[in-house]
Every structure is written in C-alpha cells, then in structure tokens.
Amino acid sequence: MLRSFLLIIISSFATACSFAQDRANMPASFLLTGTLRGRDSGILILWYPDSTGTYRRDTTIIQNGDFHFTGFVNEPSYVHLIGVPQANNYASFFLEAGNQYIELEQNKFSSFRMSGSASQTEADTLKQEIDLLKSGSDTLTDVGTQSATINFISTHPSSYVSATQLLGIINRLSLAEAEALYHNLNLIIQNSRTGLLCYAEIQKKKKINSGTIAPDFETTDYKKRAIALHQFTGKYVLLDFWASWCIPCRQSVPALLKIYSKYHKQGLEYIAIADDDNKEMAWKKAIKKDKTKKWNHVLNGIIKKPDGSVITTKSINHKYGVEVLPTKILINRDNTIIGIFRGSDEEKKMYKVLKELFEK
C-alpha cells in the first residue's frame, strides 16, 4: 500500500515537472514599448529568438520619439536593439512575455532603463554588483568580474540570466567548473534555449580536454612549408592561439620567448596559430616585430568568401574549440593534451606546469 502511494506521488511529481517545463516552452506574446530621447524619427531593429527559437529581425518606425514591438517568445531571452549605425546605438537586454518599457537616449543606448522584465532586473543586479567592485578597485581584473558572475550563477539557479552568463564565460572555465555550474541550474533553465547551448559547449569540452588525444592538423607555415602536428610526436608542443590584433596575446610574447629559450633544447616546440587569415600581411609583420621567427607559425585555416561569409569552419581553432584569445594548449610527447590555458590570466599556471615538466 505504502509502495503504491509513493509511486503515485512520484508519478504526479514527474507529471507536474513535465507540465511546468512544457508550459515554460509555450509561445507567449510580448509588447515592448519605448521612448528614444534625442531622435524623433527613423527606425529601430530588434533581434530576438521567436517562438521557433530562431533569431529574427524585426523593424519598427519611431514616431515622435516613441516606438513599440510586438511578437511571441518561448522564454526570457537576451535580445539586441539597434539604432542608427553610430557609436553606442546598440542595447542588449532580457525580453520576456508580457508588457515591458524601455527608455533610451540617442548615442547612449547602453545606459537604457527598462521595466517589466524580471530577468532584466536580475541582470541589472549583477551589473550593479560588478560596477560596485570596479569602483572600489583600480585593479579589478577579468578574474574578479568572472568570480562575481560565477557567484551569481551559483546563487540564481532558476534564472535565465544565469544560463546566458554561463554561456558567456564557459570557454574560460575548466570542464569540471562548467559542468558543476550547469548541473546546479534547475531543469527548466538547463533545457532552455541558452541552457542547451551551454550543454553543447560542455560536450565540446569533453572532446577537447586534458587527457584527450590532440586532434591532428596539416597546413603550411608562414614560409609556405608543409607542417603537421604529428611531425612533433616525441616532443612537448605548445599550441599558441593568438592574433596580430590581440593585445594580450602580443603582451605575453616576452615571457614566451624566455620559456622557449629555456626549454626548447629539452624538447619543447611552439606552434603559433594565428586568427589572421584575412590579414596575412599584419600577421607576418607581427611575427617580425615580436622576433618570434624561431618557432612555428601557421594561420588558423578558416576559409571565407570575399563578403566575409564562412565557407568552412574546419579550422584549427574549430578543431580545438577555441573561442577565447589567447588560448594555449600543452601537448605531451604522446600527443595527449595535458593543459588548456584560456586567457592571459591562466598563463602563470601554464609556466608553473612547464617548470614542473622540465625542471624535475
């Protein structure tokens, strides 16, 4: 009798959860009204995921500074409002079902004020916290900002903002950190459009993670010589994902030169992979200026049409799931990844690992 009663409770709970999740994914209408100070006419463009989850471009006319958008959304979503193509006429915020109001100023869209969106109120709370940290420190780094963001995600498991914030930092986190934050989210948020994008990124991390075999690649170096990763089997290889326009990437060069000079004779090789496929001259100038000709240089390998659209994404960056520059990946003599270091803040950790390897 007790067993039957428990089964009924469990079954009812599962049905209720399923019903709640289905309701969360049902299309609902929204009305976004607003005022744009400093501009009486023209158009505004709203990019948002519609009831199918596909981002759509909606346009409205400004009349005496007032405007409105209507449509359907499945869930609170991070959307983008675009004005005339000038500086700071771009605002990003959380739109959800129901009536919402936004107040903008021409050329100052980022200072918008919004009401009616509970998700945007949560996002504002996080922004205020980060702004407060910045005001109290002249040296607040990305690490400090990321720490505040992680704390928000951890303490707001039922927030769509948490899923969006997690997606924004997921490539700077270890696999264990990303999984812990994702699984801490409630099921509705995990299965939201952005939550599923987080899940997809975690699956990528599982394929490219410490302990996995480094994907091979074949290309040509900056002197047009054939080069492949498998040529370096038996040596330690540091893959340096960078770009000529990436300031933190270039700032790390002096330290990289010292490490290379110190450990190259012991079997350390560098392969610098530049995201400069459309800027080959800038790439070669950077190599010359930074005095890094002594190590291997290749381009990412992404192929684009003249209009900038991508023909193939089978680039080296894509193979390694690199979305943050700089990123450095350390591979051992057996072609196994033993370290992934994303952003300049993780370089000290990398130098420590190299010291442990070569100064035993």
N, C-alpha and C positions, 0 to 999 in steps of 0.2 A: 504493500500500500504506500509506504513511505517512498520506495523507489519510483513508483508511478507518479506520485505527487511531484518528486524532484524533476522527473522527465518533463512533466507538464510545464513547470516553472522555467526550465532551461529552454524548452521549445518556444515558450511565449517570449522569453527574453531575446532569443535569436530572431524571432519574427519581428519583434519591436525594433531591434537594431537594423534589420534589413529594411523595414518600412521607413525608419528615420533616414537611412542612407539613400533610399530611393527618393524620398521627399527632398533631400538636400540636392539631388541632381535634377530635379524638375525645373524646367524653364519658368522664370518669373519675370514680370515686366519691371522696368526701371524708368524713372523720369529724372533726368539731370538738368536742372535749370541753373543759370548763372549770369553774372554781370562781369563785363570786361571794362575796367576803367582805362581811359586813355585811347579808346578806339570805339567808334560808333557803328562802323560797318565792316564788311568783308566776310570772311568765312573762318570757321574753326573745324578741325578734323579730330575725330575721336577714334582711336584704335582700341578695340576691345574684343574679347572672345565671346561670340554669340552663343545661342542655345545649343549649337552643334560642337562648341569648343574651338571653333575656327576663328582666328583673329579677322575682324572685318574693319573696313574703313568707312566711317560714317561722317558725312559733312553737313554742317548747318550754317545758316546765314545769321550774322549779327545784325540786330535791329536796335538802333539807339543804345548800343552797349549791352543789350540783353540777348540771350540765346537759350536754346534748350535742345536736348537729345532724348529720344525715347528708343526702347528696344527691349530685348529679352536676354537674361543671363541665367546660367545654371547655378552659379555660386559667386561669392565675392571674389573679384579678380583685379589684378594690377593692370591698370589701363593708362593710356597716354593721350593727352590733349595737346594739339599742336596748332599754333597760330601762324602768323606771317614768318617767313624764313629769316629771322633775325635772332641775335643773341637773346637767350633766356625767354623765348616764347614757346616753352615746352614744359609741361607739367605731368608728373606721374603720380597716381593715387589709386586708392581702392574703391571700386564701384560695386554696388550690390543692388539687390532688388529693393524697390520702394522709391520714395522721393528723396532726392538729395540736392543740395545747393552748393555752388562753388563761386567764390569771388576772386577775380584775377585782376592783375594790373599789367598793361602792355609793357613788354620787355622785362617783366619781373614775375613771370609765371611761377617760378619756384617758390615764391612767397605766398602762394594761394592760401585761402582759408576755406574750409569745407565743413558742412554739417549734414547730418542724416545718414552717414556711413559709419557704422560701429567699427568696421575693420580699419577705416582710415583714422578713427580716433585712437585705436591701438597703435597704429603706425606712428602717429604723432607723439604718443607717449615714448616710444623707443627713440625717435628723433630728438625729443627734448632731453632725454637722458644722455644721449651721446653729445649733444650740444653743451650740456652742463659739464660733462667730463672734459671737453675741449676747452671750455672757458676757464677751467681750473688747472689746466696744464698746458705749457708751451711745447711740450714734447710728446703729446699723445700720438701714438703710432697706430698703424693698422691693427696691430695686435690688441691694443686697448679697445678699439672700436669693435673688433671681432669678438672679444670677450664679452662686451655688453650685449652684442647680438646673440651670442650663444646663450647667455643668461635669459634673454627674452624668450628665445625658442623653448628653452627648458621649462620656463615658468608659465608659458602660454600654449599648452599642447592642443587646445581647441581652437586656435586662431589660424585663419587663412594667411595672415601676415607671417606667421611662423614658417609656413611652408615656403612662402616667397623668399623670406630671408635666408632659409636653409639652402634653397636653390642658388642664391647669390654667393654663398660662401663655401659651398660643398666641395669645390675643387681645391680649396685651401686646407681642407680637413683630411685627417687620416681616415682610412676605411672604418676603423673602429669608432671614431668620433662621429662620422656621418651616420653610421648605422644606429648608434645609440640615440642620437637626436631624432632620427626619422621614426624609430620604433617607439619613442616617447610620445609622438603625436597620436591623437586619438584616431580611430579607424576612418572616420569621415574625412579628416584632414589628410591622412595617408592616401586615401583613394580619390582625393580631389584632383583636378587637372594638374595643378602645380605639384601636388604630392606625388603623383605618378611620374612626373618629370624628375623629381628627386630620386625616386626608386630606380629610374632608368640610369641616372648618373652613378648610383651606388653599384649597379650591376657592371657598369664600365670599370669602376674602380676595382672590382673583384677580378676582372680580366687583366688589368694592369696594376699590380700591387707588389709589394715586397714579397719575394718568394716565387713569383711567376717568371716564366721564360720571357726575355725581352723580344718583342717582335722584330724580325729581320727586315732590313730595307736595303735597296740598291739604288744608287743615284750617281751623280757626278759631283766632284768638289769644285771649288771656285777656279781651279785651273783646268777644268773640264776632264779631269781624270776619273776613271771609274772607281767607285768606293762602295763597300757593303759592310754592314755591321758584322757579319760572320767572319770577315777577314781578321777581326781582332780577338777571336776566340783564344783564350790563354792569357789574356791581359785584362786588367780592370779598365773599364770605359766609363767616362763621364759624359753623358749627353747633356749639352747646354742649350736649352731652348730660349732663344733671345730674338732681338730685332734691333736694327740700327737706330730706330726711333725710340726705343725703350730706355729711358734714363736709368732706372735701377739696374737694368741689365749691363749697361756700359759702366756704371759705377763699381760693379763687382769685379771688373777686369783686373785691376792691380793685384787683388788678393788671389785671383785665379792664376795669374802669371807666376806668383811666388810658389803656389802649390804645385803647379806644373813643373817648374824648375826643380823643385824639391823631390818629387816622386816619379817623374817621367822615366828615369833610368831604372826604376824599380818595377816598371810595367804599367804605369798609368797613362792612358790615352784620352784625349779630348776629341769629341765630335760636336762642333757648334752648329746648331740647326737654326737658321735664321728665317723669321717670318717676313721675308723681304722679296718675295717672288716678283712683285711689280716694281721693286726699287733696287734693281741689281747694282746700279752704279753707287747708290748710297751704301749698300751692303759692302761692296769692295772698298769704298773709302773708309768705312768704319773699321774694317779689318786692318787696313794700312795705318790708320791713325792710332788705333789701340795697340798696335805692334803684336798682333796675335797670329801672324802668318805661320808661326811654328807649329800650330796644331791644325786639325782637320776642320774645314768649313764646307757646309752644304746648305742649299736652300730647302725650305720646308717641302716644296714639291707640289703645292696646290696649283691647279690649272684653272685659269679664269678666261672668260671671253673679254673682248675689248670693253664691253659695257660694265664689266665688273662682276657679272654673274658667274657662279662656280660651275665648271664642267665636271670636276671630280673632287671628292673630299678624301680620297685615299692618300692623303699627305702623311708625312711622318708625325706631325702633331696629332692628326686624327688617330693614327695607329696607337699612339701613347695616351690618348685622351687629354692632351694638354690644352688648357683653356686659360691659363694664367702665365704671364711672362714677368720675370724669369721663372722657369722651372728647370731643375737639374735632376737627372736620373742616373744613379750609380749602378753599374752592372759588374758582376764579378767575372772571374776567369771562365766560368761555366755558362756564361750568357744568362745568368739569373739576376733579376733586379733585387738589389739589396738596400736601396734607399731612394725615396722620392722626396724632393725638397721644393716646395712651391712658394714662390715669392722670396723677396730678399731677406725677410725675417728668419727664414729657416736655413740660411747659409752657414751660420755659426754651427748649427747641428751637423751640417754636411762636413765642415772642416774637422770637427771632432771625430766623425766616423772615419775619415781619411787618415787622420793621425793614428787611430787605433789599428787600422789596417796595415799601415806602412812603418809604424814605429813600435812594433811589438817587442 
